[in-house]
Structure formats: C-alpha cells, structure tokens
Amino acid sequence: MITFEGVTKRYPGGTLAVDDLNLEVPDGQTMVLVGPSGCGKTTTLRMINRLIDPSSGRILLDGQDIQQSDPPTLRRGIGYVIQQAGLFPHRTIEDNIGTVPLLIGWKKDKARDRARELMRLVGLDDSLARRYPHQLSGGQQQRVGVARALAADPPVLLMDEPFSAVDPIVRATLQDELLRLQAELHKTVVLVTHDVEEAIKVGDQVAIFRPGGRIAQVDSPERLLTAPADSYVESFLGFDRGIRRLSFLAASGLSLDDTAVISASLPAWEAAEQAQRNGEPWLLVTDADQKPRGWVTGDELRSLPREATAGDAQLSPYGHTFGVGTDSLRAALDATLLSPAGRAVGVDDQGRVVGVTSYERLGAAVEAAGPAADPDAAAGAEPAEPATEASPTGTA
Amino acid sequence: MDWSQVPTLTWESAKLGILPALFGLIISVPLGIVCVRFRWLYGPVLSVTSVLYALPSLALFIVLIPYTGLTDTTVIIPLTLFSLCVLVPNVVDGLRSVPEPVRQAATAMGFGTMRRLARVELPISVPIVIAGLRVAVVSSISLATLGQLIGVSSLGYLLIDGYQRAFLTEILVGGGLIIALALVCDLILVLVRRLLTPWRPRRRRRELPEVVADPVAALAGGTQ
C-alpha cells in the first residue's frame, strides 16, 4: 500500500508541481495517474522512489515513511519502467534484466537464469538474451524494460508513460500484456500516462489530475465514465463516454437469437421458408463445425435452384465476431454496427456460433445494466474484467 | 647510417607517445567527472588546458630541466599537460553522451552515484574517451621528437642527425618510422575500443562483433 499524506512539491522558483496530494494505492492494484502535461503526475510518481523528494507531507510505503529509507535501498525494492525503456546500451539483454538482482548480490548465473525466466514471462524469445539493446525493436526494448523492472520481484512497480514511445499497434499489445502480467503477478502498479483511453483500459483505479497538481477525481474507470465529478473530468474523458462505458458491461448479458442461424447443409427452399416464417431478412449460414460462413438473404435463397443447399448461396461476409464469454457489450455493439446484416455473430471460445445480436437485444441488455446517469445502479452491475475488454476479434 | 639503434629509438618514441597519454587519462577522468558534476568548473578548466596547450614545448622542457634534468620525465610532463586539452573535453563529452533515460533508469534501479559512474556512465563513455586518446597518443609521438633537442632520445634523433649530416635517407627513414609508429598505436587503440565496446551499433550492421581482418581498412574506416 502506498499512501500520500498531504504531499506538496514546490520547485525552486516557486512552481507548484503537486499541491496537497492525498492518495492511497491499494496492494495488488493498478493506479493510473492521468492528466495533461504539467499536472504533476510524473512528479507524483517519482516521489515514490525518491527520484524527487516532496517539499512537505509524507509518503508511506506499507506504513513506513520513505523519507527514512536510504534511496538506493528503497529503489531496489521498487520496479521502474520509463518511456524510452532506458536500457543500458553496453549490456546484453540478459544482463540488463539482471541489473537489480546483481546489485543486491545475486550470483551471475542465478541472475541470468532469472533473466531468461522473465524474458519468457514478457514474451521475448530466448535467442535475444545475448543481443544488445540497439539490436531490438522499440516494442521489444519496452518488454525488456518491464522484465528488468520485475527482475528482483519487487512488490511495487512504477511505470512512467511506458507505452507512449511505441506505435499504436505495439502499444495495444503491450497494454494487453500488462493486463495479463498483472492478472498473474498482482503487483502494486502506479502508471503515469496522458492517454485517457490507456488509463481506462489498464487501471483498476484512475486518478485524474488537473493543472496545478491537484486531483480532480479518483475512481474506477467505470465510475469515472458513469459519474464524472465535474465538467473538467467530463471534458478530459472526452466524447463517447456512454459508448465507452459499455466496455465494462459483459457481452454475456446479451440474449442472443439463434433462430436466424442455419446450417450450410439445409436445403435452400427450407431456409427461405424459415426466413419468411421468422420475418428475418438475413440468415447466418454456419458450417458443419458451427463456425460462421456468412450472411444470406431470403431473396437470395429463393432464387436458387430447387436442389441447392443454403451453403450454395452467395454469402455476404460476417465481419467481426465477438466472444460471448470474453468480450464486452461495446465489442458486440461495434460488431453489430459494422455488419452488413445489422446483426453481429456471438461465438464461444472455440469460435462456434452461439447466436446473433439485434439492436433490440442490445438495447435490452444496456437497459438491464442500468442507466448511465445513476452511478449507484451502474456500480451494482457486474463489470466485465478489464482484461477481457478486447476489440472484436475473429475477422472473416 | 646505424640501423642498430632503430629498435631502441622506436621503443623510446613509443614510450614518450603512450605514457603522456596514459598519465593524461589518469588526470582527465576524475577532472572530467568533477566538471560534469559541477558545470561551472568546466569553463575555467577548459581555459587552463587550452593555455597549457598553447605553451611552446621546447620552452617547457627548458623550464623543467633544473628540476627533472635531461630525463624522459622532462618530456613526459609537458606532453601530459598538452594531452589534457583533448582528453578532458572528451571525458566530459563522453559522460554527457550517456542518454538521460539511461542515467535515470540507473538511479531508479538503485545504483549509488559511484556505482553508476563505474558501471554505467564510464563504460558508455569509452568510445568518445578512446577517440580523444588516439589524438593524444599520435600528437605525443610527434611532439616527443622535439625532446631530442634537449638530448632525450627518440626517433627524433634520426631527423636531427640526418639534418646535421645532410643525410636525406636518415631523415626519410626517421619520418617514415614516426608515421608508422603513430599509425600502429592508433590501430591498437581502435582494436582496444572494439574489444571494450562490442555493444556499439556498427555502421555496416552485422549480427555479431567481427574481428578486424584488414587492419588498414579498419584504420581508414575508424576515423572519427
């Protein structure tokens, strides 16, 4: 647990970077500090490992005032990841990762074993162990940075804009990796970013800073989106709050329609009749393994020769699918919006079709989750695990 | 001409070239560290080393003779002082070449100031410091020949003796040997740098550090 008690940092010259900050970071959680540049979020982070000392107030780490500890000793117990990775160019990847273990007196062999273990953990190939940092891509370097921070298994991990120097695709991957690691390791993470989407994606708690080094609101991402404390927070969160809030509602809350799903082996005339009976303009055709093949209209089915099956029809692509057990309502809505049929395909973890959405069904699920304006109702709803908030997967 | 003295003279020249650069390095590293730590000191230190470099070497030899006599020391002291003019700035530039994120990461990992210097900042400075050392060694080898004027022997003997006897071959042999010695010392330093810094990106990207097969090409390609 990290506790800030009335912490103020005034730089020589009078700039007030952090103003009377009170904040608690619970054990095993990810606290994201987010705000515009110059809001004191990075200063706040660096005070935790004493790269910067506060002008007044106290910072407690598990109840101990950090001002009373020797900075190098304190820092060896706190992992630190920075924007450009900051790897030591003159050391191999394994020795970079082994930095803190070697500093605290491990034998070289043990440190190297540990380094390889961590390389596997962060998804780096063993063959990179003897390379030097300049031989790696930006994304790989950042993974090494994370591995290095975790090497001595510190309970606390500080991350200073860790993903902002890599391209958006790598960034999204690294964010997912962080969520995966955190689900496994349960570190107390403090992460600084200026990207509010990142904050909402990776944070258990998000502290929104306003210029002048004061906190505007600390809350879970879902509550921030549901009930921003004031107009500053609201404008900082940006547009689409309502849509983004759907990220926290599980797609499993949707009731899916399976009457519009037919097998490719079904005779076309029978399928056409079924479409008419249900008043469905579109039917989803699945193969023998119940994997989706594509959409077909009743008219198309009727135009086929008598002996044809539904699989012979000209199919429209089924687009993105969403995982019923893993994705959010937002993913389901997005997939529905993008589908030519105005309906999206929900699949199980084997990729088999469970059923299809409709706007009516989506509306009902959103309504059941409670109105966005009422924070208490929203807090009562079962939020989807942030780790499962993936974008729709499984393109045709 | 007497070829039998050539090995001794070459050895003397090498010694008078290398020792001042080494002593200069021993002085420059702590001085450079202090100049990086206390920025205001760097300007004055640079002025002093520049003034020292501007002093005529022969004048310095003569000033020193009463104290150190007609010995190697009389030549080594001024050449050491001259080497500071390139070595101090290179140590400072080397230390400043350490990227800020690297320095910050080292601090945040729990390196104390001294350990950070020894394990991170100085190793990263090596290429720039060695670049300075190459200049210092080569210029010391050439300046050391002047020691011959006060009787401190080196390859400079061949030049002066050849001149006095109007013996062109001896002058050409002396000059050629001095250049060859400078090139060999320079090459050795390039090799030392390669050994110490296998981590540097190569201009021609290779998977693994390669051994220099062609010294002349390496020397030609190694200028910086």
Boltz contact constraints between the chains, C-beta under 6 A:
constraints:
  - contact:
      token1: [A, 49]
      token2: [B, 108]
      max_distance: 6.0
  - contact:
      token1: [A, 72]
      token2: [B, 110]
      max_distance: 6.0
  - contact:
      token1: [A, 72]
      token2: [B, 112]
      max_distance: 6.0
  - contact:
      token1: [A, 75]
      token2: [B, 108]
      max_distance: 6.0
  - contact:
      token1: [A, 75]
      token2: [B, 110]
      max_distance: 6.0
  - contact:
      token1: [A, 76]
      token2: [B, 110]
      max_distance: 6.0
  - contact:
      token1: [A, 80]
      token2: [B, 108]
      max_distance: 6.0
  - contact:
      token1: [A, 82]
      token2: [B, 101]
      max_distance: 6.0
  - contact:
      token1: [A, 84]
      token2: [B, 101]
      max_distance: 6.0
  - contact:
      token1: [A, 86]
      token2: [B, 101]
      max_distance: 6.0
  - contact:
      token1: [A, 86]
      token2: [B, 102]
      max_distance: 6.0
  - contact:
      token1: [A, 86]
      token2: [B, 105]
      max_distance: 6.0
  - contact:
      token1: [A, 89]
      token2: [B, 199]
      max_distance: 6.0
  - contact:
      token1: [A, 90]
      token2: [B, 123]
      max_distance: 6.0
  - contact:
      token1: [A, 90]
      token2: [B, 124]
      max_distance: 6.0
  - contact:
      token1: [A, 90]
      token2: [B, 199]
      max_distance: 6.0
  - contact:
      token1: [A, 99]
      token2: [B, 109]
      max_distance: 6.0
  - contact:
      token1: [A, 100]
      token2: [B, 109]
      max_distance: 6.0
  - contact:
      token1: [A, 103]
      token2: [B, 110]
      max_distance: 6.0
  - contact:
      token1: [A, 132]
      token2: [B, 199]
      max_distance: 6.0
  - contact:
      token1: [A, 134]
      token2: [B, 201]
      max_distance: 6.0
